[in-house]
Amino acid sequence: IQTFEKSILANQNTTVWSFNANTYQAARLTLVGSTSTGIESSEINIVHDGTNIYHSEYAVVSSNTNGFMINTVTLTGSTVEVKTTVTSNCTVKGTAIMVLV
């Protein structure tokens, strides 16, 4: 289990967490983003086959009707990255549980 925290500027696609695909096959994240005007959380399940990444974001809860975090997952080489873009400056905290290859 890992915990992490990252400050993100508005409209910047920022890596908030990553893991080595050669070491871990899957991960489950809980993300919580907070701004001066709101809070949002979501969970993301991630798996990969060494070539492709598969993920699902669910359980999104936000104090903002439209939400303010956009999360993406990419596999570049041997690194899986979770990136977040926010509509206003934000601090993202999270917990990740990984499964070994």
CORTASUL-V891624 format. One record per residue. RES is the residue in three letters. PHI is phi in degrees with one decimal (NA if undefined). PSI is psi in whole degrees, -180 to 180 (999 if undefined). OMEGA is omega in whole degrees, -180 to 180 (999 if undefined). Layout:
# CORTASUL-V891624
res = [RES RES]
phi = [PHI PHI]
psi = [PSI PSI]
omega = [OMEGA OMEGA]
This chain:
# CORTASUL-V891624
res = [ILE GLN THR PHE GLU LYS SER ILE LEU ALA ASN GLN ASN THR THR VAL TRP SER PHE ASN ALA ASN THR TYR GLN ALA ALA ARG LEU THR LEU VAL GLY SER THR SER THR GLY ILE GLU SER SER GLU ILE ASN ILE VAL HIS ASP GLY THR ASN ILE TYR HIS SER GLU TYR ALA VAL VAL SER SER ASN THR ASN GLY PHE MET ILE ASN THR VAL THR LEU THR GLY SER THR VAL GLU VAL LYS THR THR VAL THR SER ASN CYS THR VAL LYS GLY THR ALA ILE MET VAL LEU VAL]
phi = [NA -124.9 -117.9 -152.4 -148.3 -145.6 -89.3 -126.1 -85.3 -55.0 61.7 -110.6 -81.8 -119.5 -71.5 -98.8 -163.6 -149.7 -148.0 -81.9 -68.6 -75.7 -99.8 -120.5 -92.6 -153.3 -153.7 -127.7 -116.5 -116.3 -113.4 -131.3 -109.1 -134.1 -121.1 -70.1 -122.1 -172.6 -142.6 -147.0 -136.0 -158.1 -120.7 -133.8 -99.2 -133.7 -138.0 -144.9 -113.1 93.4 -120.6 -119.4 -111.8 -130.7 -150.3 -140.6 -102.7 -151.1 54.5 -79.9 -130.2 -141.9 -78.3 -101.2 -52.3 -96.8 73.5 -136.8 -113.1 -117.3 -110.5 -130.3 -129.6 -131.5 -118.1 -122.6 64.4 -108.8 -116.1 -95.1 -120.1 -105.5 -115.5 -128.3 -117.9 -124.9 -84.5 -146.7 -48.7 -150.9 -110.8 -109.3 -117.4 -160.0 -130.2 -126.5 -115.6 -111.2 -118.3 -65.7 -64.5]
psi = [134 148 154 161 137 134 135 135 151 139 23 127 106 134 119 -22 150 162 160 119 -20 -21 -40 137 -28 162 154 127 146 123 140 120 138 138 -178 -14 1 177 147 144 156 166 147 127 137 134 158 159 16 -20 -42 153 141 134 159 127 135 178 43 125 128 145 -11 129 -42 0 166 0 134 120 137 157 132 155 113 111 -119 18 126 126 137 121 144 136 135 157 -17 161 139 152 126 126 152 168 137 137 124 155 127 153 999]
omega = [177 171 -178 177 -177 173 -176 174 -179 174 176 177 -169 174 180 179 178 175 -179 -178 177 -178 -175 -179 -174 177 172 -178 165 -180 174 177 178 176 178 -176 -179 180 180 175 175 175 180 170 -177 169 176 178 -178 180 -177 178 178 -179 177 175 -175 177 180 178 -176 173 178 -176 -178 -176 179 178 172 -177 176 179 -180 173 180 -175 179 -179 172 -179 171 -178 -179 171 -178 -179 174 -178 -168 168 179 175 -179 174 180 173 -177 177 -179 176 999]
